[in-house]
Amino acid sequence: MIDKKYLGIYNESENQNQLFLVKVAKEWKLKSLGKII
C-alpha cells in the first residue's frame, strides 16, 4: 500500500513540472514568433 502523503507530494511535484513545461513552451513560442516577425 502506497502512503497517501507520499502520493500527495508526488502529485504536487508532477503539477509543478507540468506548469514549468507549459511556461517554457509559451516563452519558446513567443521567442520563435519574435524571430519570425
Contact map, one row per residue, 1 for C-alpha under 8 A:
1110000000000000000000000000000000000
1111011000000000000000000000000000000
1111111000000000000000000000000000000
0111111100000000000000000000000000000
0011111110000000000000000000000000000
0111111111000000000000000000000000000
0111111111100000000000000000000000000
0001111111110000000000000000000000000
0000111111111000000000000000000000000
0000011111111100000000000000000000000
0000001111111110000000000000000000000
0000000111111111000000000000000000000
0000000011111111100000000000000000000
0000000001111111110000000000000000000
0000000000111111111000000000000000000
0000000000011111111100000000000000000
0000000000001111111110000000000000000
0000000000000111111111000000000000000
0000000000000011111111100000000000000
0000000000000001111111110000000000000
0000000000000000111111111000000000000
0000000000000000011111111100000000000
0000000000000000001111111110000000000
0000000000000000000111111111000000000
0000000000000000000011111111100000000
0000000000000000000001111111110000000
0000000000000000000000111111111000000
0000000000000000000000011111111100000
0000000000000000000000001111111110000
0000000000000000000000000111111111000
0000000000000000000000000011111111100
0000000000000000000000000001111111110
0000000000000000000000000000111111111
0000000000000000000000000000011111111
0000000000000000000000000000001111111
0000000000000000000000000000000111111
0000000000000000000000000000000011111
